[in-house]
């Protein structure tokens, strides 16, 4: 069971019965014997007042969960810094990193902004000149995601979550690029 807040309503603000994931985790635990996963933001949750507070809240949430899955990020350094900060707080719950193969530049920039993830200049330099060429954007998106996935897997991460955005071609290509096809 993934205990996630989900996307905010289009009108802004918040909706729902819970203010914090811990409340949802408590309900899930009371209802049944589920494995519970939670969200983790390597670059800090966009609503957190500061990094230290964010990491304390994330640590509390992960202590109550069985695993975490990150929001996407563009540099492995963000993930490894988060893991180190959590370890310093005594958290050993596995956190699965996410990779996002870009298929639309405007969407990737918007998602980055909404989720508090930096869209780095080096990435914009690769995508901006070809943003109107859908196949080239997808090709670069697969390349960037494959490179990030390779870097993460080389450091023994507990798995990978690949955003598909209801389109599996890029995810399948990343899987093949990583040499995982047929395993």
C-alpha positions in Angstrom: 0.0 0.0 0.0 1.5 3.4 -1.0 0.6 6.0 1.5 0.8 9.1 -0.6 -0.9 12.5 -0.5 -1.4 12.5 -4.3 -1.7 15.5 -6.6 -3.3 18.6 -5.2 -6.6 19.7 -6.7 -6.4 21.9 -9.8 -7.7 24.9 -7.8 -4.8 24.6 -5.4 -4.9 24.0 -1.8 -5.2 20.6 -0.2 -8.0 18.1 0.0 -8.5 14.8 1.8 -8.8 13.4 5.3 -5.2 13.4 6.3 -2.7 16.2 6.8 0.4 14.0 7.2 1.3 10.6 5.8 1.8 9.3 9.3 -1.9 9.5 9.9 -2.6 7.5 6.7 0.0 4.9 7.8 -1.7 4.5 11.1 -5.0 3.9 9.4 -3.5 1.4 7.0 -1.8 -0.5 9.9 -5.2 -0.5 11.8 -7.1 -1.9 8.8 -4.8 -4.8 7.8 -1.4 -6.4 7.5 -0.1 -4.4 4.5 3.4 -3.5 3.4 3.4 0.3 3.5 5.4 2.5 1.3 5.8 6.3 1.5 7.1 9.1 -0.6 10.5 10.6 -0.2 11.7 13.9 -1.7 15.5 13.8 -2.2 15.7 17.6 -2.7 13.3 18.3 0.2 9.5 18.3 0.1 8.2 21.6 -1.5 6.1 22.4 1.6 8.9 21.8 4.1 10.2 24.9 5.9 13.8 23.7 5.7 16.1 20.7 5.0 16.6 19.7 8.7 12.8 19.7 9.4 12.1 17.9 6.2 14.6 15.1 7.1 13.2 14.7 10.6 9.6 14.4 9.2 10.8 12.0 6.5 12.7 9.9 9.1 9.6 9.6 11.2 7.5 8.6 8.2 10.1 6.0 7.1 10.3 4.5 10.6 6.6 3.8 10.4 6.8 2.4 6.8 8.3 -0.6 5.2 9.9 1.3 2.3 10.0 4.6 0.6 9.9 5.6 -3.1 11.5 8.9 -4.1 10.1 11.7 -6.2 12.2 11.9 -9.4 15.5 13.8 -9.4 18.1 14.6 -12.1 21.3 14.0 -10.1 22.2 10.9 -8.1 23.9 13.2 -5.6 20.5 14.3 -4.3 19.4 10.7 -3.6 22.7 9.7 -1.9 22.7 12.9 0.2 19.2 12.1 1.4 20.1 8.5 2.3 23.2 9.7 4.2 21.1 12.3 6.1 18.5 9.6 7.0 21.2 7.2 8.1 22.6 10.0 10.4 19.1 10.0 11.9 19.2 6.3 12.4 16.9 5.4 9.6 17.5 2.1 7.8 14.2 1.7 5.9 15.0 1.1 2.2 14.2 4.0 -0.1 13.8 3.2 -3.8 15.0 5.9 -6.2 12.9 7.0 -9.1 14.0 8.0 -12.6 11.9 9.9 -15.0 12.5 9.5 -18.8 11.4 12.8 -20.2 9.0 12.6 -23.2 7.8 16.2 -23.0 10.1 19.0 -22.0 7.4 21.4 -20.8 5.9 18.7 -18.6 9.2 17.7 -17.1 10.0 21.4 -16.2 6.5 21.8 -14.7 6.7 18.6 -12.7 10.2 19.6 -11.5 8.9 22.9 -10.3 5.8 21.5 -8.6 7.8 18.8 -6.8 10.7 21.0 -5.7 13.2 19.4 -8.0 15.8 21.4 -9.7 15.7 21.2 -13.5 19.5 21.7 -14.0 21.0 23.9 -16.7 22.9 21.0 -18.2 19.5 19.2 -18.8 17.9 22.3 -20.3 20.9 22.6 -22.6 20.2 19.1 -23.9 16.4 19.4 -24.2 15.7 23.1 -25.1 17.1 23.0 -28.7 15.0 19.9 -29.5 11.9 20.4 -27.4 9.7 20.4 -30.6 11.1 17.1 -31.8 9.2 14.5 -29.8 11.3 11.5 -30.9 14.6 13.3 -30.1 13.2 14.4 -26.7 12.2 10.8 -26.0 15.7 9.6 -27.1 17.5 12.1 -24.9 15.1 11.3 -22.0 15.9 7.6 -22.3 19.6 8.4 -22.4 19.5 10.7 -19.3 17.4 8.2 -17.4 19.6 5.2 -18.3 22.7 7.1 -17.2 21.1 8.0 -13.9 19.8 4.5 -13.4 23.3 3.0 -14.1 24.9 5.4 -11.5 22.3 4.4 -8.9 22.5 0.7 -9.6 26.3 0.9 -9.3 25.8 2.0 -5.7 23.5 -1.0 -4.7 20.3 0.9 -4.4 17.4 -1.3 -3.2 15.6 -1.1 -6.6 14.4 1.4 -9.2 11.1 3.0 -9.9 10.7 4.2 -13.4 8.0 6.8 -14.3 6.1 5.6 -17.3 3.5 8.3 -17.6 1.2 5.7 -19.2 3.8 5.1 -21.9 6.0 2.1 -21.5 8.3 2.4 -24.5 10.9 4.5 -22.7 10.8 2.2 -19.6 11.3 -0.9 -21.7 14.2 0.8 -23.5 15.9 1.8 -20.2 15.4 -1.8 -19.0 17.2 -3.1 -22.1 19.9 -0.5 -21.9 20.6 -1.6 -18.4 21.1 -5.2 -19.6 18.1 -6.4 -17.6 16.1 -7.8 -20.5 15.8 -11.5 -20.4 16.8 -11.7 -16.7 
